[in-house]
Each structure stands twice: as structure tokens, then as C-alpha cells.
Amino acid sequence: MPRHRRAAALARALALATALALATALSACSAPVSIDPAPDAANPACAPEMIALPDSIGDAALRKTTSQATAAWGDPAAVVLRCGVGSPGPTTDRCVTVNGVDWVIKEASTASSPASAAPTSKPSTSAGAGPVPSPSGTAGVPDSGGEGGTYVLTTFGRTPATELLLDSSKISSATVLATLASAVAKVPQTAKCVGQAEVAQLPKG
């Protein structure tokens, strides 16, 4: 075979090998997680929080998402975060404090993975307030146990609020809240959960 033909054949082979390698690399990359943005996703107060989010939570790596002020960890996603949801009002739903951040906890209406459904919970407006553990504790936090459910957690006393949808069968809820606390706290706190004992001492009128 003439030299120029061998060179052309080698060039084609190299081009094919490069294309195959690129296709393999692209197929190995996870597609962005499709998440509906929160109503107030464009609020400037979300920016410091989003910048401070960790690259991983435990073994779950941060992934790209399709909308502003959102984040997801794990493949399939075990944790989905949205900044810019409505702040919960007074509620009898359970409230826990982890590393100085108050969270209102509700069990999701369905057990679907956070990766396959955007969070759709609405803040409760019932009267009262749930109990509060110590500021650095994780008491009352739903945790992984093999058959854990899917939970919606919303920050209390911060505007805009941050919402988490997490699958506690795939990742430790306590680990998630502790890891995200410093980033979520970038949104200033203006109120806190009130325990039952504190509610009893409030003036009536």
C-alpha cells in the first residue's frame, strides 16, 4: 500500500478511535437532573447559599440540574434542594434544629425518587409549633434504615426558604442536614421553631 494511503488509513483509524472514546465518555456522564425551579428562585438571597453548597454529601456527588437555585446529589438523586420556596407559617408539623438551622419535616405524599419528580409540597398554615431539640442535635430527624421514606424538609424562619426532598433509604438524613447547614445558613434567620413548653408560656390574647 502506498505511503499516502497508509497515512490516510491511519488518520481515519485515529479519528474513529477518538470518536468512540468521546462517545463512551459522554455516555458515562449523568444527564442533568430535571427540577422545577422554586417560585422565588431568582431571589438574590439564594446566591450565597448556592455558591456554598458542598460538592458531595457522604458518598453522593453533586450533579448538574436544569433550573436556577437548585441542586441534587447522588445518581440516582437521593437529595434535591430548591432555594426560593415559600416560608412556612406557624405549624404543628415536626420541627428539628440541626447546627442552628430549623427544618419543618413532612413525609412526602409519594415515595418516588427525588430524581424523577420535582418537589411540590406547600407550607402548612396550621396553628402551633413542633418541638425543638438542642441547636446542634439531630433528634427527631428521619434517618436511613433500609426502608426509609421520602421526606420534604423546609427551612423555618428564613426568607426565602430552602426545600429539601430526600430519600432516607438511600442517604442519612442527619448527614444531609449537618452537611448543608453552613450553606443554608447563608440565608439570614428571622424566626425560630418554638417548642411545646415555650408555646405554653406565650401570652394569650
Protein Blocks (a to p, Z undefined) as FASTA:
>chain_A
ZZklmmmmmmmmmmmmmmmmmmmmmmmpccdddddddfklmpmklmmmmmmpcfbehjbc
cdddfbehiacedjddfbdcdehiacddddfbdcddeehiacdddddfbfcdfkloccfb
dcdfbecjdddddfkbcehiacdehjaccdddddehiacdddddddfklbcfklmmmmmm
mmmmmpccfbdcddfklmmmpccZZ
